[in-house]
Amino acid sequence: MHAVLQYTYADDYLTSREAHRPAHLAYAWEAVARGELLVGGAVGEVPTTGLIIFQGDDALENARRFAAEDPYVHAGVVVSWTAEPWTTVVGEIAATPVRP
């Protein structure tokens, strides 16, 4: 199973993140080490959103827990977030591959 965590960043994201970025990145890499977080990052040249992909049987729960405990969320760098299941059907890591 996969899940997508989508962040909406504060208008001053590029400056407000600086003080909290080391803690956020350490937190994210811990989730990678546990095998939960697959990939993540900011979207766009001047980011307004971020996407973080989770994997595993508890992907959706892990995405929600990640957001609830993320230093970016606590500091207001992220102003809102959503976590949704993602049905992956194409690609080597698709959870439910569908082939023609």
Secondary structure, 3 states (H helix, E strand, C coil): CEEEEEEEECCCHHHHCCCCHHHHHHHHHHHHHCCCEEEEEEECCCCCEEEEEEECCCHHHHHHHHHHHCHHHHHCCEEEEEEEEECCCCCCCCCCCCCC
